[in-house]
Amino acid sequence: MGSFCEAIQSVFNALAAAMGGFSPSAWTPVHGWAASGGSYSIAVHGDRFVVVETDKVGSFDELRQLLRAGEP
């Protein structure tokens, strides 16, 4: 699963770098992302990720809170 997250992160980093040429806003670095499809949802922030059954989570905010759990 880690290599899947790394591949998606690379795509988002490339897109963010490309958007830098069209927008005055800073798009890089990409710190996190989330996606939902079918039975599962995934959220990534930095070097942490969580995969959950979509029906068992209320929102991406809850996924973000799971990722932050245990941080000082």
DSSP file (Angstrom, degrees, kcal/mol; ACC not computed):
  #  RESIDUE AA STRUCTURE BP1 BP2  ACC     N-H-->O    O-->H-N    N-H-->O    O-->H-N    TCO  KAPPA ALPHA  PHI   PSI    X-CA   Y-CA   Z-CA
    1    1 A M     >        0   0    0      0, 0.0     4,-2.2     0, 0.0     5,-0.2   0.000 360.0 360.0 360.0 -32.7    0.0    0.0    0.0
    2    2 A G  H  >  +     0   0    0      1,-0.2     4,-2.3     2,-0.2     5,-0.1   0.892 360.0  50.6 -61.1 -39.9    2.9    2.3    0.7
    3    3 A S  H  > S+     0   0    0      2,-0.2     4,-2.1     1,-0.2    -1,-0.2   0.846 107.9  54.0 -68.9 -31.9    4.1    2.2   -2.9
    4    4 A F  H  > S+     0   0    0      2,-0.2     4,-2.2     1,-0.2    -2,-0.2   0.941 110.0  46.9 -62.3 -47.5    0.5    3.0   -4.1
    5    5 A C  H  X S+     0   0    0     -4,-2.2     4,-2.6     1,-0.2    -2,-0.2   0.891 111.1  51.9 -62.4 -40.3    0.5    6.1   -1.9
    6    6 A E  H  X S+     0   0    0     -4,-2.3     4,-2.2     2,-0.2    -1,-0.2   0.897 109.0  50.4 -63.4 -40.4    4.0    7.1   -3.2
    7    7 A A  H  X S+     0   0    0     -4,-2.1     4,-1.8     2,-0.2    -2,-0.2   0.929 112.9  44.9 -64.2 -45.3    2.9    6.8   -6.8
    8    8 A I  H  X S+     0   0    0     -4,-2.2     4,-2.5     1,-0.2    -2,-0.2   0.903 111.3  54.0 -65.2 -40.9   -0.2    8.9   -6.3
    9    9 A Q  H  X S+     0   0    0     -4,-2.6     4,-2.5     1,-0.2    -1,-0.2   0.902 106.6  52.5 -59.7 -41.2    1.8   11.4   -4.3
   10   10 A S  H  X S+     0   0    0     -4,-2.2     4,-2.2     2,-0.2    -1,-0.2   0.901 108.7  50.0 -61.4 -41.4    4.3   11.7   -7.2
   11   11 A V  H  X S+     0   0    0     -4,-1.8     4,-2.5     2,-0.2    -2,-0.2   0.935 111.9  47.4 -62.8 -46.5    1.4   12.4   -9.6
   12   12 A F  H  X S+     0   0    0     -4,-2.5     4,-2.6     1,-0.2    -2,-0.2   0.878 110.3  52.7 -64.2 -37.1    0.0   15.1   -7.3
   13   13 A N  H  X S+     0   0    0     -4,-2.5     4,-2.3     2,-0.2    -1,-0.2   0.913 110.4  48.1 -63.4 -41.5    3.5   16.7   -6.9
   14   14 A A  H  X S+     0   0    0     -4,-2.2     4,-2.2     2,-0.2    -2,-0.2   0.916 112.8  48.0 -64.9 -43.2    3.9   16.8  -10.7
   15   15 A L  H  X S+     0   0    0     -4,-2.5     4,-2.4     2,-0.2    -2,-0.2   0.902 111.2  50.8 -63.2 -41.1    0.4   18.4  -11.1
   16   16 A A  H  X S+     0   0    0     -4,-2.6     4,-1.2     2,-0.2    11,-0.3   0.903 109.7  50.0 -64.8 -40.8    1.2   20.9   -8.4
   17   17 A A  H  < S+     0   0    0     -4,-2.3     4,-0.4     1,-0.2     3,-0.3   0.903 111.7  48.8 -63.8 -40.2    4.5   21.8  -10.1
   18   18 A A  H >< S+     0   0    0     -4,-2.2     3,-1.3     1,-0.2     4,-0.3   0.883 106.9  55.5 -66.2 -38.6    2.7   22.3  -13.4
   19   19 A M  H >X S+     0   0    0     -4,-2.4     3,-1.6     1,-0.3     4,-1.5   0.771  91.5  74.2 -66.3 -24.8    0.0   24.4  -11.8
   20   20 A G  T 3< S+     0   0    0     -4,-1.2    -1,-0.3    -3,-0.3    -2,-0.2   0.783  92.1  55.3 -59.0 -26.8    2.7   26.8  -10.5
   21   21 A G  T <4 S+     0   0    0     -3,-1.3    -1,-0.3    -4,-0.4    -2,-0.2   0.644 114.7  37.9 -79.5 -15.2    3.1   28.1  -14.1
   22   22 A F  T <4 S+     0   0    0     -3,-1.6    -2,-0.2    -4,-0.3    -1,-0.2   0.563 113.8  51.9-109.7 -13.8   -0.6   29.0  -14.4
   23   23 A S     <  -     0   0    0     -4,-1.5     4,-0.1     2,-0.2    -1,-0.1  -0.956  64.2-141.4-132.3 142.1   -1.5   30.3  -10.9
   24   24 A P  S    S+     0   0    0      0, 0.0     2,-0.1     0, 0.0    -1,-0.1   0.662  81.2  93.4 -73.8 -13.5    0.1   32.9   -8.6
   25   25 A S  S    S-     0   0    0     -6,-0.1     2,-0.5     1,-0.1    -2,-0.2  -0.472  85.4-113.1 -78.4 150.3   -0.7   30.6   -5.7
   26   26 A A        +     0   0    0      1,-0.1    -1,-0.1    -2,-0.1    -9,-0.1  -0.741  34.1 175.3 -83.5 124.4    1.9   28.1   -4.4
   27   27 A W        +     0   0    0     -2,-0.5    -1,-0.1   -11,-0.3   -10,-0.1   0.506  39.8 118.7-105.5  -9.3    0.8   24.6   -5.0
   28   28 A T        +     0   0    0    -12,-0.2     2,-0.1     1,-0.1   -15,-0.0  -0.867  51.2  34.0-118.5 152.9    3.9   22.8   -3.8
   29   29 A P  S    S-     0   0    0      0, 0.0     2,-0.6     0, 0.0    -1,-0.1   0.614  74.5-143.6 -80.1 155.7    4.7   20.9   -1.8
   30   30 A V        -     0   0    0      1,-0.2     3,-0.1   -21,-0.1    -2,-0.1  -0.737  19.4-178.4 -81.0 119.4    1.6   18.7   -1.7
   31   31 A H        -     0   0    0     -2,-0.6    15,-3.1     1,-0.3     2,-0.3   0.761  58.1  -8.9 -92.9 -27.7    1.3   17.7    2.0
   32   32 A G  E     -A   45   0A   0     13,-0.2     2,-0.3   -23,-0.0    -1,-0.3  -0.994  51.8-174.7-164.8 163.9   -1.8   15.5    1.8
   33   33 A W  E     -A   44   0A   0     11,-2.1    11,-3.4    -2,-0.3     2,-0.3  -0.974   8.4-155.1-158.6 163.8   -4.7   14.2   -0.3
   34   34 A A  E     -A   43   0A   0     -2,-0.3     2,-0.3     9,-0.3     9,-0.2  -0.990   9.3-178.4-145.3 149.8   -7.7   12.0    0.1
   35   35 A A  E     -A   42   0A   0      7,-2.7     7,-2.9    -2,-0.3     2,-0.4  -0.994   7.7-163.5-149.0 150.1   -9.8    9.9   -2.3
   36   36 A S  E     +A   41   0A   0     -2,-0.3     2,-0.3     5,-0.2     5,-0.2  -1.000  20.2 150.5-136.2 135.6  -12.9    7.8   -2.0
   37   37 A G  E >   -A   40   0A   0      3,-2.3     3,-1.4    -2,-0.4     2,-0.2  -0.874  58.5 -26.8-165.7 130.8  -14.2    5.3   -4.5
   38   38 A G  T 3  S-     0   0    0     -2,-0.3    16,-0.0     1,-0.2    -1,-0.0  -0.437 122.5 -17.2  66.6-131.3  -16.2    2.1   -4.2
   39   39 A S  T 3  S+     0   0    0     -2,-0.2    15,-2.6    15,-0.1    16,-0.4   0.636 125.3  57.8 -85.3 -15.5  -16.0    0.4   -0.8
   40   40 A Y  E <   -AB  37  53A   0     -3,-1.4    -3,-2.3    13,-0.3     2,-0.3  -0.864  54.5-164.5-125.8 152.6  -12.8    2.2    0.4
   41   41 A S  E     -AB  36  52A   0     11,-2.6    11,-2.5    -2,-0.3     2,-0.4  -0.932  10.5-162.2-125.7 152.8  -11.5    5.7    1.1
   42   42 A I  E     -AB  35  51A   0     -7,-2.9    -7,-2.7    -2,-0.3     2,-0.4  -0.994   5.9-171.1-136.8 143.0   -7.9    6.7    1.6
   43   43 A A  E     -AB  34  50A   0      7,-2.1     7,-2.2    -2,-0.4     2,-0.4  -0.999   5.9-168.3-132.9 138.3   -6.3    9.8    3.2
   44   44 A V  E     +AB  33  49A   0    -11,-3.4   -11,-2.1    -2,-0.4     2,-0.3  -0.984  10.6 172.2-128.2 136.0   -2.6   10.6    3.1
   45   45 A H  E >   -AB  32  48A   0      3,-2.6     3,-2.1    -2,-0.4   -13,-0.2  -0.906  65.5 -49.6-143.6 114.7   -0.7   13.3    5.0
   46   46 A G  T 3  S-     0   0    0    -15,-3.1   -16,-0.0    -2,-0.3    -1,-0.0  -0.428 123.2 -17.8  61.2-123.9    3.0   13.4    4.9
   47   47 A D  T 3  S+     0   0    0     -2,-0.2     2,-0.4    -3,-0.1    -1,-0.3   0.212 122.2  86.8-100.0  15.5    4.3    9.9    5.6
   48   48 A R  E <   +B   45   0A   0     -3,-2.1    -3,-2.6     2,-0.0     2,-0.3  -0.882  49.7 173.8-114.7 146.3    1.1    8.6    7.1
   49   49 A F  E     -B   44   0A   0     -2,-0.4     2,-0.4    -5,-0.2    -5,-0.2  -0.991  13.4-160.9-146.5 156.8   -1.9    7.1    5.5
   50   50 A V  E     -B   43   0A   0     -7,-2.2    -7,-2.1    -2,-0.3     2,-0.4  -1.000   2.3-162.8-138.2 136.9   -5.1    5.5    6.5
   51   51 A V  E     +B   42   0A   0     -2,-0.4     2,-0.3    -9,-0.2    -9,-0.2  -0.983  21.1 170.3-118.9 129.1   -7.4    3.2    4.4
   52   52 A V  E     -B   41   0A   0    -11,-2.5   -11,-2.6    -2,-0.4     2,-0.5  -0.921  43.3 -95.7-136.2 159.3  -11.0    2.7    5.7
   53   53 A E  E >   -B   40   0A   0     -2,-0.3     3,-1.8   -13,-0.2     4,-0.4  -0.671  37.1-136.3 -72.6 125.8  -14.3    1.2    4.5
   54   54 A T  G >  S+     0   0    0    -15,-2.6     3,-1.3    -2,-0.5    -1,-0.1   0.852 100.8  57.2 -55.9 -40.2  -16.2    4.2    3.1
   55   55 A D  G 3  S+     0   0    0    -16,-0.4    -1,-0.3     1,-0.2   -15,-0.1   0.695 104.3  54.3 -66.3 -18.0  -19.5    3.2    4.8
   56   56 A K  G <  S+     0   0    0     -3,-1.8     2,-0.4     2,-0.0    -1,-0.2   0.412  98.5  68.9 -99.5   1.9  -17.8    3.3    8.3
   57   57 A V    <   -     0   0    0     -3,-1.3     3,-0.1    -4,-0.4    -5,-0.0  -0.956  63.2-154.2-122.3 141.7  -16.4    6.8    8.1
   58   58 A G        -     0   0    0     -2,-0.4     2,-0.3     1,-0.2    -1,-0.1   0.859  68.8 -17.5 -82.2 -36.3  -18.4   10.0    8.2
   59   59 A S     >  -     0   0    0      1,-0.1     4,-1.3     0, 0.0     3,-0.4  -0.973  62.8 -99.1-161.4 168.0  -16.1   12.4    6.5
   60   60 A F  H  > S+     0   0    0     -2,-0.3     4,-2.5     1,-0.2     5,-0.2   0.764 117.9  66.7 -68.2 -23.9  -12.6   13.2    5.3
   61   61 A D  H  > S+     0   0    0      2,-0.2     4,-2.1     1,-0.2    -1,-0.2   0.902  99.4  50.6 -61.4 -39.5  -12.3   15.3    8.4
   62   62 A E  H  > S+     0   0    0     -3,-0.4     4,-2.0     2,-0.2    -1,-0.2   0.895 109.2  50.8 -64.6 -39.2  -12.5   12.2   10.5
   63   63 A L  H  X S+     0   0    0     -4,-1.3     4,-2.0     2,-0.2    -2,-0.2   0.914 109.0  51.5 -63.5 -41.7   -9.8   10.5    8.3
   64   64 A R  H  X S+     0   0    0     -4,-2.5     4,-1.8     1,-0.2    -2,-0.2   0.893 108.1  51.8 -61.2 -40.2   -7.6   13.6    8.9
   65   65 A Q  H  X S+     0   0    0     -4,-2.1     4,-1.1     1,-0.2    -1,-0.2   0.879 107.1  53.3 -65.3 -37.2   -8.1   13.3   12.6
   66   66 A L  H  < S+     0   0    0     -4,-2.0     3,-0.3     1,-0.2    -1,-0.2   0.902 108.6  50.2 -62.7 -39.8   -7.1    9.7   12.5
   67   67 A L  H  < S+     0   0    0     -4,-2.0    -2,-0.2     1,-0.2    -1,-0.2   0.869 111.7  47.3 -65.7 -35.7   -3.9   10.6   10.7
   68   68 A R  H >< S+     0   0    0     -4,-1.8     3,-2.3    -5,-0.2    -1,-0.2   0.638  84.7 115.9 -81.5 -14.3   -3.1   13.3   13.3
   69   69 A A  T 3< S+     0   0    0     -4,-1.1    -3,-0.0    -3,-0.3    -4,-0.0  -0.312  80.1  20.2 -58.4 133.0   -3.8   11.0   16.2
   70   70 A G  T 3  S+     0   0    0      1,-0.3    -1,-0.3     2,-0.0    -2,-0.1   0.346  90.3 128.9  89.5  -6.9   -0.7   10.4   18.2
   71   71 A E    <         0   0    0     -3,-2.3    -1,-0.3     1,-0.1    -3,-0.0  -0.576 360.0 360.0 -77.8 145.6    1.2   13.5   16.9
   72   72 A P              0   0    0      0, 0.0    -1,-0.1     0, 0.0    -3,-0.1   0.513 360.0 360.0 -68.0 360.0    2.6   15.7   19.7
